[in-house]
Amino acid sequence: MKDLTKYQGIFPAFYACYDENGAISPEATRALAKHLLDKGVKGLYVGGSSGECIYQSVAERKLTLENVMAEVGGKLTIIAHVACNNTADSRELAAHAESLGVDAIAAIPPIYFHLPPAAIAKYWNDISDAAPHTDFVIYNIPQLAGVALTVPLLKEMLKNPRVIGVKNSSMPVQDIQMWRDEGAFVFNGPDEQLLSGLAAGAGGGIGGTYAAMPELYLEIFRCYQAGDMAKGMDVQNECCRIIYKMCTATGNLYAVIKEILRRMDAPDVGSVRAPLAPLAEGDSAVVDACVEMIRAAIAKYC
């Protein structure tokens, strides 16, 4: 029986860190990893949606993970998302991640073509086989991948002893209950429902806005563990209000978050990669409002 306690807690989804020319910045990558380590998070989820993985080359994704591991490997639990839209590149990233000593790899299903469950299972198992000594996490995000995890598919995947759980980013909390009942460790994905996801059986959370306000998500997790659901709901509601404000900007959400980080004296990690939209005229006021809301919430609840 595997000890999964290293996966219990708050895992910010790591952002792509660019220099002024839009190239991966090793220095900014290390600085952001160190910043989040100092905030007290349990681990990092590297190379996923927040890391703009579908807009990066295999070499760029390797470079990011190498610098994260050089800075915080052995200090934080690291889950590396390695899926590409073909098996060969995914396997290359999986083997590379294992060579660096990550705790787990993760993968979305193949996107664009809607493959049958047997083909999806083979894709995931082929990736897992390239990292035979590393835990594997299924990434369920049907609203973007176009394919939803099902109980039969999960049962098939759990025949692979390396498969330990699911990063569940579907909106129904019921999904968490279903995966948990099959014996999977579940990470709550939607930031807006972290507390609900924990109550439904998730053991931890992986989120795209966690790095902007880790103190608040750490407090939600602490409240849940302490049974202080009233305060936990208050903090969760405030996180939701901040997220809703972020989403009023014209620019991409991650462009907004990266500017929030910069204005809160966190590392400057650049903007986002095209075709994602950078900050637009008028977005500065949204960023300022979010910074004020985050600081006020931390002062009130943490």
Disulfide bonds with the S-S distance in Angstrom:
none
